[in-house]
């Protein structure tokens, strides 16, 4: 049965008490009912006309005040000391804020914090083809920092990913123009500097807001299949360098000593030369002094020179020859043996030696120089 049929007045949704009026409900009654419900929610009473309206006004005011306070407090945010904040208003760039406590319009503005002081690391590695058509695995690491927050966020979609792709491109370009031996051994620093320069050249047109702090060449090695052969080759190169260093050190040690010996020999030669010259000059001076005497008395000078020469000769021997005038025997005194036997407590009797010369010598005449020379030359030493 429908709600508007006769006999069903209690089912009227608009609470039409008259029963005959089928028009829309009264707007004042609807507002009154809504106010009672809101005041009931905030603790008011639903019965009574004037009191219901007052409570509904207070509830709405409190709700508005609380909403404003919540909205105001929700707009506060903090930018850390090492960061800068990018402000977006309705999705559009509106400025950059410095570190500190800030406030934004909630649901209107959005803040993107960007770390400006932390140094970030970006690795790159892979197998690459060298200029001499060899395959080598290179590992490199880039350290960078953000210097322009706006360019870092808006210049490209992802600045870190763009830097990673640029690093891979620069690394492959440099390795592709270098020999494998240079990459593995002596040319590592050159490769590092070349990668740094090429990377800065690539990212410069994109204005990524980044600065390259350092580029580290971590490792470079051949594929595992040929690693042992390359290790042997590198070891041989290191041995070559070591031998060269040792040879240079030996040369640096030998050369000063050789120069010293040469200098000493030169000084000795000069001294010998000077000594020889002085000896010759002394001999000439001595001869010049003897010449007048020899010219005055040749026989006496000749005899004196002979005796002086014999004295000089026999002064170097320990044997003594005693010549007895008027006889053919000479006494031989072995002084070296006598001194030796004195030390051992024995005694040696001098023995007479017969002269080999049978030429008689007169007691009244002095032996000639030639006879004395023959006697001494034929005697035993």
C-alpha positions as CSV (number, residue, x, y, z in Angstrom):
1,X,0.0,0.0,0.0
2,X,1.4,3.5,-0.9
3,X,2.3,6.0,1.8
4,X,-0.3,8.6,0.4
5,X,-3.3,6.2,0.4
6,X,-6.1,6.8,2.8
7,X,-5.5,5.3,6.2
8,X,-1.6,5.6,6.0
9,X,-1.1,9.1,7.3
10,X,1.6,8.0,9.7
11,X,3.8,7.0,6.8
12,X,4.1,10.5,5.4
13,X,7.9,11.3,5.0
14,X,7.3,15.0,5.2
15,X,5.3,14.6,8.4
16,X,2.2,16.1,6.9
17,X,-0.1,16.2,9.9
18,X,-3.0,17.5,8.0
19,X,-3.3,14.5,5.9
20,X,-4.6,16.3,2.9
21,X,-1.7,18.5,1.9
22,X,0.5,16.7,-0.7
23,X,3.0,19.6,-1.3
24,X,6.7,19.7,-0.5
25,X,7.9,19.9,3.1
26,X,8.6,23.3,4.8
27,X,12.2,24.6,4.3
28,X,12.3,26.1,7.8
29,X,11.4,22.7,9.3
30,X,14.3,21.1,7.4
31,X,16.8,23.6,8.5
32,X,15.6,23.3,12.1
33,X,16.0,19.5,12.0
34,X,19.6,19.9,10.5
35,X,20.5,22.4,13.2
36,X,19.3,20.1,15.9
37,X,21.3,17.2,14.5
38,X,24.5,19.3,14.3
39,X,24.0,20.7,17.8
40,X,23.5,17.2,19.0
41,X,26.8,16.2,17.5
42,X,28.6,19.0,19.4
43,X,26.8,18.4,22.7
44,X,23.8,20.6,22.3
45,X,20.1,19.7,22.9
46,X,17.8,18.8,20.1
47,X,14.6,19.9,21.8
48,X,13.7,23.5,22.2
49,X,13.6,26.1,19.5
50,X,15.8,29.0,20.6
51,X,18.4,26.9,22.4
52,X,18.9,24.6,19.3
53,X,19.7,27.5,17.0
54,X,22.3,29.0,19.4
55,X,24.0,25.6,19.9
56,X,24.2,25.0,16.2
57,X,25.9,28.4,15.6
58,X,28.5,27.7,18.3
59,X,29.3,24.3,16.8
60,X,29.7,25.6,13.3
61,X,32.0,28.4,14.6
62,X,34.1,25.9,16.6
63,X,34.4,23.7,13.5
64,X,35.6,26.6,11.4
65,X,38.1,27.7,14.0
66,X,39.6,24.2,14.4
67,X,39.8,23.8,10.6
68,X,41.6,27.1,10.3
69,X,44.1,26.2,13.0
70,X,44.7,22.7,11.5
71,X,45.3,24.3,8.1
72,X,47.6,26.9,9.5
73,X,49.7,24.4,11.5
74,X,49.8,22.0,8.6
75,X,51.6,24.6,6.5
76,X,54.8,24.7,8.6
77,X,57.9,22.8,7.4
78,X,61.6,22.8,8.0
79,X,64.5,22.9,5.5
80,X,67.7,21.4,6.9
81,X,71.0,23.2,7.0
82,X,72.5,21.3,4.1
83,X,69.4,21.6,1.9
84,X,67.5,24.1,-0.2
85,X,63.8,24.0,-0.9
86,X,62.2,24.2,-4.4
87,X,58.7,25.8,-4.0
88,X,56.0,24.7,-6.5
89,X,52.8,26.6,-6.6
90,X,50.1,24.7,-8.4
91,X,52.9,22.7,-10.0
92,X,54.8,25.7,-11.3
93,X,58.2,26.8,-10.0
94,X,57.7,29.7,-7.5
95,X,61.2,30.1,-5.9
96,X,63.9,28.6,-3.8
97,X,63.9,28.8,0.0
98,X,67.0,28.6,2.3
99,X,67.4,26.4,5.4
100,X,65.1,27.2,8.4
101,X,61.5,27.0,9.5
102,X,59.1,28.0,6.7
103,X,55.4,28.1,6.0
104,X,53.5,27.2,2.8
105,X,50.0,27.2,1.6
106,X,48.8,23.6,2.1
107,X,47.2,22.0,-1.0
108,X,48.5,25.0,-3.0
109,X,52.3,24.8,-2.7
110,X,54.6,21.8,-2.6
111,X,58.2,21.8,-1.4
112,X,61.0,19.7,-2.9
113,X,64.1,19.6,-0.6
114,X,67.4,19.2,-2.4
115,X,70.7,18.3,-0.6
116,X,73.3,20.8,-1.6
117,X,76.4,19.7,0.5
118,X,76.6,15.9,0.5
119,X,79.1,14.5,-2.0
120,X,77.5,11.7,-3.9
121,X,79.0,8.6,-5.5
122,X,78.2,7.3,-8.9
123,X,79.9,4.0,-10.1
124,X,80.3,2.9,-13.7
125,X,81.7,-0.5,-14.9
126,X,81.6,-2.8,-17.9
127,X,83.5,-4.6,-20.6
128,X,84.8,-2.2,-23.2
129,X,86.8,-2.5,-26.5
130,X,90.2,-0.7,-26.6
131,X,91.9,0.9,-29.5
132,X,94.1,-2.2,-30.2
133,X,90.9,-4.4,-30.3
134,X,91.2,-5.9,-26.9
135,X,88.4,-6.3,-24.4
136,X,89.0,-5.0,-20.9
137,X,86.7,-4.5,-17.9
138,X,87.0,-1.0,-16.4
139,X,85.5,0.2,-13.1
140,X,85.3,3.9,-12.3
141,X,83.6,6.0,-9.7
142,X,82.6,9.7,-9.9
143,X,82.0,12.0,-7.0
144,X,79.7,14.9,-7.5
145,X,77.7,17.6,-5.7
146,X,74.6,19.7,-6.4
147,X,75.3,23.4,-6.9
148,X,72.1,24.6,-8.5
149,X,68.9,23.2,-7.0
150,X,66.5,24.5,-9.7
151,X,68.6,23.1,-12.6
152,X,69.0,19.8,-10.8
153,X,65.3,19.4,-10.5
154,X,63.9,20.9,-13.7
155,X,66.7,20.8,-16.4
156,X,66.2,17.1,-17.1
157,X,63.9,14.4,-15.9
158,X,66.5,12.7,-13.6
159,X,69.8,14.5,-13.2
160,X,71.5,11.5,-11.5
161,X,70.5,9.1,-14.3
162,X,71.6,11.6,-17.0
163,X,75.0,11.8,-15.2
164,X,75.3,8.1,-15.1
165,X,74.6,7.8,-18.9
166,X,77.1,10.6,-19.6
167,X,79.8,8.8,-17.5
168,X,79.3,5.6,-19.3
169,X,79.5,7.4,-22.6
170,X,82.7,9.3,-21.7
171,X,84.3,6.2,-20.2
172,X,83.7,4.1,-23.3
173,X,84.9,6.9,-25.6
174,X,88.2,7.3,-23.7
175,X,88.8,3.5,-23.4
176,X,88.1,3.1,-27.1
177,X,90.8,5.6,-27.9
178,X,93.5,4.1,-25.6
179,X,95.7,1.0,-25.8
180,X,95.1,-1.9,-23.4
181,X,98.6,-1.7,-21.9
182,X,98.1,1.9,-21.1
183,X,94.8,1.2,-19.3
184,X,96.2,-1.7,-17.3
185,X,99.6,-0.2,-16.4
186,X,101.2,3.2,-17.0
187,X,98.3,5.1,-18.5
188,X,95.8,4.9,-15.7
189,X,96.2,8.5,-14.7
190,X,95.9,9.7,-18.3
191,X,92.7,7.7,-18.7
192,X,91.3,9.2,-15.5
193,X,92.0,12.8,-16.5
194,X,90.6,12.2,-20.0
195,X,87.3,10.7,-18.6
196,X,86.9,13.7,-16.3
197,X,87.4,16.2,-19.1
198,X,85.1,14.3,-21.5
199,X,82.4,14.0,-18.8
200,X,82.3,17.7,-18.1
201,X,82.2,18.4,-21.8
202,X,79.1,16.1,-22.2
203,X,77.1,17.4,-19.3
204,X,77.8,21.1,-19.8
205,X,75.0,21.8,-22.4
206,X,72.4,20.1,-20.2
207,X,72.9,22.4,-17.2
208,X,72.3,19.6,-14.7
209,X,73.2,21.8,-11.7
210,X,76.0,19.4,-10.8
211,X,79.8,19.8,-10.3
212,X,82.2,16.9,-10.6
213,X,84.4,16.7,-7.5
214,X,86.6,13.8,-8.4
215,X,86.9,10.8,-10.7
216,X,88.5,7.6,-9.3
217,X,89.9,4.9,-11.5
218,X,89.2,1.9,-9.3
219,X,90.2,-1.2,-11.4
220,X,91.0,-2.3,-14.9
221,X,91.5,-6.0,-15.7
222,X,91.2,-8.3,-18.7
223,X,88.6,-11.0,-19.1
224,X,89.0,-14.0,-16.8
225,X,89.8,-16.3,-19.8
226,X,93.1,-14.5,-20.5
227,X,93.8,-13.1,-17.0
228,X,96.7,-15.4,-16.3
229,X,98.5,-14.4,-19.5
230,X,98.0,-10.7,-18.8
231,X,99.2,-11.2,-15.3
232,X,102.4,-12.7,-16.6
233,X,102.8,-9.8,-19.1
234,X,102.3,-7.2,-16.4
235,X,104.7,-9.0,-14.1
236,X,107.3,-9.0,-16.9
237,X,106.8,-5.3,-17.4
238,X,107.2,-4.6,-13.7
239,X,110.4,-6.7,-13.7
240,X,111.7,-4.7,-16.6
241,X,111.0,-1.4,-14.8
242,X,112.7,-2.8,-11.6
243,X,115.8,-4.0,-13.5
244,X,116.0,-0.6,-15.2
245,X,115.9,1.1,-11.8
246,X,118.5,-1.2,-10.4
247,X,120.8,-0.6,-13.4
248,X,120.4,3.2,-13.0
249,X,121.1,2.9,-9.3
250,X,124.2,0.8,-10.1
251,X,125.3,3.3,-12.7
252,X,124.8,6.2,-10.3
253,X,126.9,4.3,-7.7
254,X,129.7,3.3,-10.1
255,X,130.2,6.5,-12.0
256,X,131.3,8.7,-9.0
257,X,133.8,6.0,-7.9
258,X,135.2,5.7,-11.5
259,X,135.5,9.5,-11.7
260,X,137.3,9.5,-8.4
261,X,139.8,6.9,-9.6
262,X,140.4,8.8,-12.8
263,X,141.0,12.0,-10.8
264,X,143.4,10.2,-8.5
265,X,145.3,8.6,-11.4
266,X,145.6,12.0,-13.0
267,X,146.9,13.5,-9.8
268,X,149.4,10.6,-9.4
269,X,150.5,11.0,-13.0
270,X,151.0,14.7,-12.5
271,X,153.0,14.0,-9.3
272,X,155.1,11.4,-11.0
273,X,155.8,13.8,-13.9
274,X,156.8,16.5,-11.5
275,X,158.9,14.1,-9.5
276,X,160.7,12.8,-12.6
277,X,161.4,16.3,-13.8
278,X,162.8,17.3,-10.4
279,X,164.9,14.2,-10.2
280,X,166.3,14.9,-13.7
281,X,167.0,18.5,-12.8
282,X,168.7,17.4,-9.6
283,X,170.8,14.9,-11.5
284,X,171.8,17.5,-14.0
285,X,172.7,20.0,-11.2
286,X,174.7,17.3,-9.5
287,X,176.5,16.4,-12.7
288,X,177.3,20.1,-13.3
289,X,178.8,20.4,-9.9
290,X,180.9,17.2,-10.3
291,X,182.2,18.0,-13.8
292,X,184.6,20.7,-12.7
293,X,186.1,18.4,-10.1
294,X,186.4,15.6,-12.5
295,X,188.1,17.8,-15.0
296,X,190.6,18.9,-12.3
297,X,191.3,15.3,-11.0
298,X,189.8,12.6,-13.1
299,X,191.3,9.6,-11.4
300,X,190.4,10.7,-7.9
301,X,186.9,11.7,-8.9
302,X,186.4,8.4,-10.7
303,X,187.5,6.4,-7.7
304,X,185.2,8.4,-5.4
305,X,182.3,7.9,-7.7
306,X,183.0,4.2,-7.8
307,X,183.1,3.9,-4.1
308,X,180.0,5.8,-3.7
309,X,178.2,3.6,-6.2
310,X,179.5,0.4,-4.5
311,X,178.4,1.7,-1.1
312,X,174.9,2.4,-2.5
313,X,174.8,-1.1,-4.0
314,X,176.0,-3.1,-1.0
315,X,174.0,-1.1,1.4
316,X,170.9,-3.1,0.3
317,X,172.3,-6.5,1.2
318,X,173.0,-8.2,4.6
319,X,176.1,-10.0,3.3
320,X,179.6,-8.5,4.0
321,X,182.7,-9.2,1.9
322,X,186.0,-8.4,3.6
323,X,189.0,-8.1,1.1
324,X,192.4,-8.7,2.6
325,X,195.1,-6.7,0.8
326,X,198.0,-8.8,-0.4
327,X,196.0,-12.0,-0.3
328,X,193.6,-14.0,-2.5
329,X,191.0,-14.8,0.2
330,X,187.9,-12.8,1.1
331,X,186.0,-13.1,4.4
332,X,182.3,-13.7,4.0
333,X,180.2,-12.6,6.9
334,X,176.5,-13.7,6.6
335,X,175.1,-11.0,9.0
336,X,171.5,-12.2,8.4
337,X,172.4,-15.7,9.5
338,X,174.4,-14.4,12.4
339,X,171.5,-12.2,13.7
340,X,169.1,-15.1,13.2
341,X,171.4,-17.5,15.1
342,X,171.9,-15.0,17.9
343,X,168.1,-15.0,18.3
344,X,168.2,-18.8,18.5
345,X,171.3,-19.1,20.7
346,X,173.7,-20.6,18.2
347,X,177.0,-19.4,16.7
348,X,178.2,-19.4,13.1
349,X,182.0,-19.3,12.3
350,X,182.9,-17.0,9.4
351,X,184.3,-18.9,6.5
352,X,187.0,-17.9,4.0
353,X,186.2,-17.7,0.4
354,X,188.8,-18.0,-2.3
355,X,188.8,-15.3,-4.8
356,X,188.2,-16.3,-8.3
357,X,190.7,-13.8,-9.5
358,X,194.3,-15.1,-9.6
359,X,195.8,-11.8,-10.5
360,X,198.6,-10.9,-8.0
361,X,198.3,-7.6,-6.2
362,X,201.4,-5.7,-5.0
363,X,201.4,-4.5,-1.4
364,X,202.9,-1.2,-2.4
365,X,200.5,-0.2,-5.1
366,X,196.8,0.5,-4.8
367,X,194.5,-1.8,-6.8
368,X,193.2,-0.2,-9.9
369,X,189.5,0.5,-10.4
370,X,189.3,-2.2,-13.0
371,X,190.9,-4.8,-10.7
372,X,188.6,-3.9,-7.9
373,X,185.7,-4.1,-10.1
374,X,186.7,-7.5,-11.4
375,X,187.3,-8.7,-7.8
376,X,183.9,-7.6,-6.6
377,X,182.1,-8.7,-9.6
378,X,183.6,-12.2,-9.4
379,X,183.0,-12.5,-5.7
380,X,179.9,-14.1,-4.2
381,X,177.1,-12.1,-2.7
